[in-house]
Amino acid sequence: MNLKSLIKPIIAGLMVFGSLSGASAQQQPDGELNGHKFVDLGLSVKWADRNLFAEDPMDWGEYFNWARIEPKGKETSTNVYTRSMGSIGGRPEFDAARAQWGDGWSIPTPEQWQELVDNCDWEWIGENATIYQGHRGYKVISKINGKHIFIPNAGKKSGDNLFDLGSMGYYWTDRPYPDNSYEYIFMSLDTDPRYNKLSKDDNGLGATIRAVCK
């Protein structure tokens, strides 16, 4: 698949506002890998039930620069990525999901994010959805088996400051952007699912990570 063709607006299902009941909000995980829970949405990979370093499925988790395995501002690794290496997926020296959660976990590819968009309905959850602790984001419901995960619009981190918290989500993929030496592909989440799209930014972006496993 041509990666450049993925960097475009994506129609991500119908937008639904309002709060949800506790019974419908909490999806039971289908299992664990290395002590970390996942949900099987019937896709090519299983999705973690929370962000990397999140205390629960509603929490934002930590923010990372691309190809860094520790949270932004807490880096100790001195590993240096070069573009000739290609994907960082599954490489413990560059993939934070693999480094932090162990063998079998990885940062999603652009294609896996695309698959999540194409095969799920994305319901926008506003701040009045108390079951999600007031965290704004998406209940992502599989069109295949009806199971779901919650993905918060956790914003981004620049220096010590957070921006767009509750209004945008920024999630890294495993891939550099083709033909550009300084940009990398991430999933951008808006408050309207019609504008959710794969995009690109430089390594200075502090973005969250939602891990996947086979």
N, C-alpha and C positions, 0 to 999 in steps of 0.2 A: 504494500500500500504506500502511495506517495505521501510522505509526512507533511509536505507543504499543503496538500489538499485538505488535511485535517485542521489546519489553522484557519478556521472560519466559524461563523455563528452556527450553532447547532439547535435545532428544534428539539426540546427535551421534555415533551409531554405537556399536560395541562397544569396550570398553576392553581393551587387551592389554598385559600387563606383560612385561618382560624385555628383554634386549639383542638387537641385530640385527647381522647380518654386515655387513662393509664394502660388499659388493657390492649389498646391498639398501638400504643407508642413504643412499647418495649418488645423488641424481637428477641426471642431466645436464641443464643448462638448454637450453631450446629456442631461445634467442636473446638478444640484447642490445638495449637502447634507451639511447642516450647513454652507452654503456659500462657499463650496469648490467644484470645478468642476470635473466631471467624464466623461469618454467615455465608451459607451457600445459596447464591441467588440464581443458580442454574446456568451460570456463565462459564467461560473457559478457565477462570480463576475464582477463588473464594476471597471475599473482601473482609478485612479486619473490621471488628465492630466498633472501633474507635481510632482516633488519630494517634500517631506515635507520641508517647509520653503523656497521653491523656489519662486522667484518673477514672473516667467513665465515658460511655458513648456520647455524652453531650458536651464533654469538655473540649476545649480548643487544642490542647496539647502544646508541644513546643514548635519553634520555628527554626528552619534550617536554611543555610546557603546551599546551593546546588553542589553535589559531590562532597559535602561535608557530613561526617558521621556523628558529630556532636551538635547540640543546639547552638544557635547563633549567639555569640558572645561567650560561649563556654568551650570553644574549640581547643583541643590539645593535639589533635592529629596533625602531622606535617606532610601527609601524603599529597602529592601533586598530580592533578589530572591533566592529561593532554588530549586534544580532540581526536588524535589518531586512535585512541582507546575505544571510541564509540560509546555504546551503551554502558552505563554503570550498574545495570540491574544484576543483583545477586553477588556483587563484588564487595566483600566486607570492608575493603579499604576506602570505598567511595559511596556505597549504598547504605544509608543510615538504617533503613528497615532491616537489612541483612545483618549489619553490625550490631544493632541493639536487640533484635529479637531472635537472631540465630538462623541457622540453615533452613531453607525453605521459604523464608519471607523475602520480599523484594519490593522496591518502589515500582508502581505500575508503569507500563509502557503507554504511549499515546493511544495505541490501538485498544488497550484494555479499558482506558477511560472512555474511548469512543463506544466500545461494546456496552459499557455501563449506561451511557446516555441512550443508545439505540434500543436497549432492551428493558428499560425501566421507565416508570412514570415518576416525575420529580414534583413533589408537592412542597410548596414553600410554607415554612412554619415561621410565623411572626413571633414577636416578643411576648404576646399574650398566651403562648402555648406553655403553660406552667409545668407540664410534665417534662419538658425539655429544659427546665431550670431557667427559662427566659432566654435561652440561646437561640438565635435566629439561624436558620439553615434549611436543609432539605431532608424530608423523608423520601428515600429513594426506594421505590417499590418494584420488585421484579415482575415483568409481564409474563414470565415463564412459570414461576411457582408462588407468587404472591408474598414472598418474604421481603424484608426490607432492612435497610441500615439508615442511620441518621448521619448526615455530613454537615457539620456546622460551617457557616460563613465566618471563618475565624480571622479574616483580615490578613495583614502582612506586617512584618517587623522591619523597621529601618533604624539602625542604631539601637537605642533602648526604647524606642517609641513604637506603639502599635497604631496602624492606620486601617480604615475601612472595616473595623470590627463590627460584625453583625450585618454589614451591607455587601461585602464581597468575600469570596473565598479564593485562595491561591494554593494550589496543590501541585507539587513537583511530579514530573515524570522522570523516566530513566535516560532521556535522550537529549543530546545537544540539537540545536536547530540547524538544519542543513545550510551550508554555504555562508555561515556567519560565525566568526571566531569567538564571539563573546556572548552569545545568547543561547538559552536553553528552554525547552518546552515545558509549560505547566498548564494545568487545568484551571480556568478562570470561572468562578461562579458568581452570578449576578443575583438580584432579588427576583428577577423574571427569568424563568428557565429558557425562554427563547433566546436569551443572550449568553447562556452558558457556552463556553467555547474553549478550545485549545488555543493557547497563545504562547508568547515568548518574552523573556526578559533576561537581563544579565545576572551574573552570579551574586550581585549585591542584594537581590530580592530575598527577604526572609519569609519563606513559605512553609506551610504545614505539609505533612506526609500521611497519606492513608495507604497502608501496606496491603499487599495481596500475597496469597500462597496458592499452590496447586491443589 
